[in-house]
Amino acid sequence: MEYTLSQLFSLFFIYSLAGWLLDTAAATIFRREWINKGYLSLPLCPIYGVQAVAFTLFLSELKNRPFFLFLGGMILAAFFTLITAHILERLFHQKWWDYRHFQFEGYLSLPAMASCGLGAVACVRWGNPLFLRLISHIPEGILRILLMVLGVLLVLDFFGSFFMVWQMRRRIRRLASAVPLSDIPGELPKSRHLLGRLLERRLLHAYPNLQLDQYPDLTVPAKERFAQGCCFYKLVWLFLLGSLLGDFTETIFCRLTAGVWMSRSSLVYGPFSIVWGFGCVIFTAFLYRCHDKSDRYIFIAGTVLGGAYEYVCSVLSELLFGTIFWDYSHIPFNLGGRINLLYCFFWGIAAVVWLKGLYPPLSALVERIPKRIGPSVTWLLILFMVFNMAMSGLALARYTERQTVASPSAGALAHYLDSHFPDERMERIYPNAKLVE
């Protein structure tokens, strides 16, 4: 089923409100006092809206397969929850929540993820048809005005809350630079503004982990090497190196199994497989803290995370370009031809090999780049990869248009793409690409 932007934004706000109501009710019942359980001041929890839209886009084709819909909902919810949790921790240097039982890094708990899986089933099978039917009764013009008003309020609320949290962080850093946190009473220094004090009071009431006496030592020594630790520059270089290694690995694998040399690149310039590149970034970002755990633990986490990631990539390529680049329908235990159990196991093995074998030497190699030139070279590579991805996207879109439209559009850009990326070149770069309806 295809969805309009108005429908998707409507579902986002509906499920954001529903998530806020459920979260607030659960927290109020559990702590026996009223708690506005949300980052924003509005009665909205955007993470639930984002998850619901993700369920709608990526899992609608599993509507009649409730078990896989349930598993997909758990995995997608875990993915977005981890991203949100890591962003908040990087911003505030403290966990906003911390599960104690059946948990992963304190961010995820099995009961919470199971609830999200049930939510995905309810969303795709019953919630979306009901809400879309109700939305269809609202005149399109009124609906757009309503969505724009809600969007403006959401943006203002988000940046206002972000600014207040940033101010809290700055005040904490100033205190930490003056005296040890252990010598400071366990209360945050108050904001000078009434609105800031109200917001801080609400956040501290909803998230007790943000109290000052719960903070780790913030007096971190300055970095001495380029891209030290799991930082932005390190992840960019790991993306590039992972893209190259992934392309070479798949090319050799196809040669050994199919007996042919076949392009496995994702981009029109250079041997880069961005699926593997982003996979390395995801493995590093989410499993970096687990590198000292057992191989079995990393294998299971990599199998689940890699399978979910490959499934999302398959759906995105079909939504954006009308093209699928792999089809596992002929392999047993596949899910819609997008993933299969055997290759999910390969992702698990890749996670172990990456974290235990490849990441340490590659990380050390990146940190050997001179600090003086490291940032400049990194940004040049980022610009090249952004240009490469943009040209690849345009070339794929034009290739799809040539194959599906009787009279393709004309113009300077179309002429350039036709002359530089004809069908023969595109089919050589993407030999397994298949157009879909």
N, C-alpha and C positions, 0 to 999 in steps of 0.2 A: 504494500500500500504506500502511496506517495502522500506526503504531508506538506502543507503550505507553511511558510514562516509564521503566519498568524496563529495557526493551529499549534505549532511547536512552542511558541512563546506563551500561548494560553495555557498549555499543559505545564510549562515551566512554573508559572505563577500559581496554578492550582495545586500542584504537588509541593511547591515550596511552602504554601500556606498549610496544607495538610500535614507535612512533615513537622512544621513548627508546632502545630496543635498537638500532635502525638508526642513529640519530644517534651514539650512543656508539661503536658498532662502526666507523662511518666515520671519526670523529675519532681513534679509537685507531689505526686502520690508517694514517691520513694522517700523524699525528704520532709514530707508533711508540711510544706510551706510553698507559697506561690513563688515560682522561678520562671523568669523569661529566658528560656533555654535557647539562646541564639546569639550569633555574633552581631547581627544588625539590630537596630531599634525597631524597625518594622516587624510585624508578625510574619516573617518569612525566614525560612532556612534554605538558601539557594542550593546547598549541596543536594538536597532531596529533589529539587527541580531539575538540576543537572543530571542526576542519576535517572530520573524518570524519562527525560528526553533521550538519554543514552539507551535505556531499555527500549524505548519506542523505535529508535533508529536501527539499533543493532540486533535486537532480539525478537522483532515482530514476526520474522519468518519461523520462529520456534513456538508460535502460539499454540499449535496443536501437539507440541512435544513438551508437556509441562515439566518433566524431570530435568531436561536440558535447559529449559527456560529458568527453572529454579537455580541450577548450578551457574548458568550465565549471569543471573542477577546477583548471586553471591560474589562472583569474581569481579564483575564490573563495579559493584558497590565497594568492594575491598580496594580496587584500584583507585577510585576517586577519593575514598576516605584516606588512603595513605598519602596521596598527593596533597590533599587539604591539610592533613596533620603535619607533613614535612614543611609545607610553606609556612604554617603558623609557628612551628618550632624554630625555623630559620629566622623568622621575623622577630620572635619574642624570646628566643633562647630558652624555651620552657614548654613542656607538654601541656596542652590545654585539657586533655583528659587522659586517664591512665587506667585501663582495665586490669583487673587483678587475676582473673581466672579464665582458663581456656583462651588465652590471648596470644597475639603476635606483636612483639615490640611495645605492648601496652596500648597500641592504637586500634587493634582489631580484636574482637572477641567472637567466638563461635556462635553464641546465641544472637548477637547483633547481626552478624552476617547471614544467619539463617532467616532472621526477620526480613532482611533486605531481599533474600531470595524469594520469600513468600510475597513480598511487596512487588517484585518484578512480575510474578505470576498474576497477582491481582491487577497490576497496572496494565499489562498487555492484554489479558483475556477479558477483563470486565471494566476496569477504570477508564481506559482510553475510549472504548466505544460509547460509554455513557457520557463522558465529558465532551467528546467531540459532537455527539448528538445535541447536547445542551448548547454548546458554542454555536452550532449551525443556526440556531434561532436568533442570534444576535446579529443585527445588520452589520455588514462588513465595515462601513465607515465608522460606526460607533465602536466596534471592536478595536479597530486600529487606534483610534483616539485614546481609548481606555488603556491599551497596551503601551502606548507612548508615554502616557502619564505615569503608569506604574514603573516603566523603565527609567524615567527621569528620577523618580523618587528612590528607586533602588540604587541608581548610580550615586546620587547625593548621599544617601545613607551609607553606602559602602565606603566611599572616600572619606566621609566624616568619621566613621568608625575607625578606618585605617589610620587617619591622622591622629586620632586620640590614642590609639594603641602605640603608634610611633612615638608620640610624646611621652607615654609611660616608659617606653624602652629607653629613651634618651635620659630621662630622669634617673632611671635605675643605673645606667652606665656612669652617669656623673657621680652617683653615690659610690659605686663600686670602685671608681678611680680614686676616690678620696679616702675611704676607709673600707676594711673588709666587711662583706655582707653579714658575717656572723656577729658584728658589733652593732648592727642596725636593727631596730625593732621590726617585727614581721608585718609591717604595713607599708603599702606603697605611698610615696609622697603624693599629696593631693594636688590635683590640677588647680590652676588659678581661676578657671572659668566654671560657672555653674553647670553648663551642659557637659563639660568634660568630667566634672565630679560625678554627675548623675550616671553617665555612661560607664565610668570606671567602677562605680559602686555596683552597677548591674552585672558587669562582666565578672568582677571578683566574687559576687554572690553566686553566679551561675557556674563559674569555673574556679573552685577553690585552689587548684594547682597554680594559679597565677599569683598567689600571695608571695610577698617578698621573701619570707623565710623558707620558701620551697625552691628558691633559685640556686643553681650551681654557681661556682666561682666564675665570675665574668671577666676576671683579669687574665685574659688569654694572651700569651706572648705573641708578638708580631711574627708573621710568616717570613721565613728566610729564603725559601726556594720558590721558584715559579710553580704555580698550580699545585701547591702543597695540599694534601688531603683531598677529600671528595668535593671539589669546588666547581664553579662554572667552567673555568678554563680547562680543568682536567676532563670534564665530561665532553667538552667539544672535541678535544683530541682523541678521546676514547671513541667517540662517534665516528670520526674519520678513520681511525685504525680499524675499528670493528667493521666498518663498511667495506674496507679493502679486504680484510681477512675473510669476511663472509662471502664476498664475490668470488675470491680465489677458491674457497672451500666448496662452494656450490658448483663451480665450473669443473673442478676435479671430480666431485661426486658424480656429476652427470657423465663425465667421460668414463668413469669406472663402471657405472651402472647401465648407461644407455649406449656407450661406445661412440659418442659424438662430442665434439667441442661445441658448446652452446653458451651464448651470452646469458649471464645471470644478473646483469647490471640493472639498476633501477633508474639510472639517469643517462642522458644522451652524451654527456661528456665524462669520460673516465670510468674505471671499473669500480663503481661504488654500489653496494647493495644497501640502501638506506633502511630496509627492514632489519637487517642484521645490525646496522649502526645504532638505530634507536633501541634495538633489543639489548645491545651492550650497555647503553645508557640506563635503560630501565633496570637491568640486572644490577648494575653498579649502584644506582640511586636507592633502590629498594632493599637490596641484599648486602650492601656494603658492610653493615654492622654485623652481619651473620657470617662473615668470611671465616671466623674461627669455629663455627659450628660443624657438625658432622657432615660428611658427603651426602648421606641419606636425607638429611634435613634440607640441604641446598637443592638436591635433586628433585624432591617433591615440590618445593617452592618454585623452582625453575620450570617444572613441567606444567604446573597450573598457570603461572604467570606468562610463560611463553605461549601456551595454547590460547589463552585469552587475548594476548597481544596479536598473534597471527590471525585470529578470527576477526578482530576489530580492523586490522589492516585490510583483510579481504573485503569486508563490508564497505570500508571507506573508499577503496579503489573502485568498487562497483558504483557507489553513490556519486563519486566525483567525476569519473571518466567513462562510466558505462562499460568497463572492461574488467575482466578477472584475469589475474596473472598466474594462478595455479588452480588446479581442480583435482581434488583427491577422491572423487566419487568412486573411482575404481579400486580404492584401497579400503580394506575392512576397517570397521569401527571409525567411520568418518562422520562428521557432523556437517551436513549440507554441502559436502565437498570442500569446505573451507579449512577444516583441520581434521586430523586423524590421530588416533592414539599413538601410533608408532612415531610420528614426527613430534608429537608432544613430549614423548620420552627423549627424543633427540634434543629438544629444548632443555630438558632437565639435565642431560649429560653436558650440553653446552654451558649451562650455568655453573656446573661443578668445574669444568675445564677452565672457564673464564675466571672465576673467583679464586680458585686454588692454584691454577697454573699460569694463565696469561696475564691476569690483571697485575700481580705484583711487579713483574719485570717491565710491562708496558707503562705502569704508573711511575716507576723509577726512571724510565727513559724520558717520559714527558717532563718530569721534574728536573732533568738535566739540561733542559732548554734554558739558555741564559735569561735571567729575569728582565734584563733591559729590553730585549727584543721579543720576548714571549707574547705579551699582550698584543703588540702590533701585528705579528705574524698570525696570531689566532684570529684577529678580526678580519684580516685579509682572506683567510681561509673561510670564515663565516660568510663573507660577501660572495666569494666564489661559489660556495655551496648553495646559497640562497638563489643566486643567478642560475645555477645549474638546475635546481629544482623547478624554478619558474619556467625556464625554457623547456624542461622535460614535460611539465604540465601542459604548456601551450602546444607542444608538438603532439602529445597524446590526444588532447582535445581536438586538434585539427585532423589528426589521423582518424579519430572516431567520426568526425563530421564528414570526411571524405568517403567513409565506408557506409554511412547510414543516410546521408542526405543526397537527393538526386542532383540538386544544384547548390553546391557549397558556396558559402559567402565569399565575396571578393574583397580586395583591399591590399594595402601595402604589407600589413602583417601576415595576411593569408598567403600572399605571393612569396614572402620570405620563408615562411614555414614550409610551403609546398616545394620550394626549390632546394632548401637545405635539409629538410626531413621528409623525403618522399616515402612512399609505402615500402619500397625495398629496404631502405635504411631502418625504418621503424620495425619492420618484421624481423630484421636481423638483430636489432637490439632487444626486442621483446618477442622472441619466437613462440612463447606459450600464451601470449595474450589472446583472449577470446572476447568478442563483443557480445553484450547481452542486451535484452530489451530494457 
